[in-house]
């Protein structure tokens, strides 16, 4: 039994170096076109590098927008189910971004600042003169969405899922130390190393974010699963304490894990459609 665990660990380390979490424009086009979606790709130079983002269709500044922000590690393609959904396409621009350090946004160069990540994504809103933006943040993308929502007037609401937002509830994993130690870091892909750097600075970054919760005036729908083993369910209690209840709709999803944005797609999609229709 002990030998099998060691073998499993070795196999995990060997395969982790292949987990880049990135697809080029051609690969994304190939995947999305299977569902009848022809994406448009964009790049914008920001202070901390080059940001790539893409939309399900050409961006129309006259339409409302859903802007998807992924976790750590990840990429804009995490939200492919939403991007190809024809009901959502009719209602809004659907834009997914590779956050700085991931995908094709200065890949492998970590930027652990929540403020810098939010500022980079803000360039998308400004460049396309977007109005009525709904931010969709998942996991480590949630605090970035919160920071952006507080600073960008075009953001009118947010849907946040399984957010890593509570400093005292940040969860660390023993295996993660291997990506952190210099002697073993080489075994991991650049995406995983970026995620590790974000992880070890996240508590300090969340402390810096604390004043924002009192300033926020954007309505938020927040989902968290009771069986989330990656970002503790206690984060739901954190947002209920920190955010004015008049702005918050919190949803406890019984039995759901960290990936409820995808396992409970229909439920989240219905909420998005409702929010867009009530604008």
Secondary structure, 3 states (H helix, E strand, C coil): CHHHHHHHHHHHHHHHCCCCCCCCHHHHHHHHHCCCCCCEEEEEEECCEEEEEEECCCCCCCCEEEEEECCCCCCHHHHHHHHCCHHHHHHEEEEEECCCCCCCCCCCCCCCCHHHHHHHHHHHHHHCCCCCEEEEEECCHHHHHHHHHHHCCCEEEEEEECCCCCHHHCCCCCCHHHHHCCCCHHHCCHHHHHHHHHHHHHHHHHHHHHHHHHHCCCEEEEEEECCCCCCCCHHHHHHHHHCCCCCEEEEEECCCCCCHHHHCHHHHHHHHHHHHHCC
